[in-house]
Amino acid sequence: MHSITATLPWHALHAAQARDAQARVPFHIADGARTLEVGSVARAHLPALARWTDELRLDEAGVTLRVDSTARERFFDACNRELRAQGLIVAWRDETYPVLAQATRELLATFERAASRFWGTITFGAHCNGYVADANGRPTHLWIARRSYTKPTDPGLLDNLIGGGVPHGQSPAEAVLREGWEEAGLLPAQMGGLATGSELRVARDIPEGFQLEWVSVYDLELPDTVVPANQDGEVAELMKMPVADALALAATDQMTVDAGLVTLDFALRHGLLPADTHGALEAALAPLRLGRAGPPTFNVFESSRQQC
């Protein structure tokens, strides 16, 4: 992380990269003659894994799962449930996430969503900036959500209009369309103007473990007459804010780290920031940009499924 990043007036830029590299060891999966890195495990949690002597090898290289591919998901199911009972995996979701090789995104297994932070595996998120524009197309207002105070992760913090995890088998754009109804009451027909932003990388220590996430960013211009309404109870309130007010909040720790980065990406792409900070913020975000988010027809897991 460049030292200047910590001094820039945007909290998420620093927080998205805040990690102690010495606190975790690599997690690998043995696949035939190959050993593939898929994540990381906290050194403090190694004793909790010592009981699985047949399935796991713990040595100087880290942790290696060495069961046959047909037994991986049975292992993860049993192991993750035991780790949950010990309080090392929290916020169980009953959602399936992929376990991917970091270098190739090859699908090696699937497991419970909540386990991804313990094992430090790659996850995918999809967020959408909902905004209102003037007659020239320039954003004037942003829709900002406040997360429910009962959510297990980041309760009460500010968020983008739409945001969530991408489960196994969905593309980021498909996840945004699904979450569009659940979080904002928007029908697919109302989201036909969905536009792609950047794909951003988050790699940080969090209380649940380690977040290694690729966040796809989308923008959606909404008519001034459309008032989003949460459907699933996971949002405490939805607020339409003038752009300047929304960006001022997004720069602070009052917004989730993911949403703060997503909002910054939006602001930079639309030229909404003061000239004296735009260049520095653009340069600071550049290392976290992996490219463009996938269009609605893109499925990040398609190539992985073909390899299995």
Secondary structure as UniProt FT lines:
FT   HELIX           3..7
FT   HELIX           11..15
FT   TURN            16..17
FT   HELIX           21..23
FT   STRAND          24..31
FT   TURN            32..33
FT   STRAND          34..42
FT   HELIX           43..45
FT   HELIX           46..49
FT   TURN            50..51
FT   TURN            53..55
FT   STRAND          56..59
FT   TURN            60..61
FT   STRAND          62..65
FT   HELIX           69..71
FT   HELIX           72..85
FT   TURN            86..87
FT   STRAND          96..100
FT   TURN            102..104
FT   STRAND          107..112
FT   TURN            113..114
FT   HELIX           115..119
FT   STRAND          122..133
FT   TURN            135..136
FT   STRAND          139..147
FT   TURN            149..150
FT   TURN            155..156
FT   STRAND          158..160
FT   STRAND          162..165
FT   TURN            168..169
FT   HELIX           172..184
FT   HELIX           188..191
FT   TURN            192..193
FT   STRAND          195..206
FT   TURN            207..208
FT   STRAND          209..221
FT   TURN            224..225
FT   STRAND          235..242
FT   HELIX           243..250
FT   TURN            253..254
FT   HELIX           257..269
FT   TURN            270..271
FT   HELIX           275..285
FT   HELIX           286..288
FT   STRAND          289..292
FT   TURN            296..297
FT   TURN            300..301
FT   HELIX           302..307
//
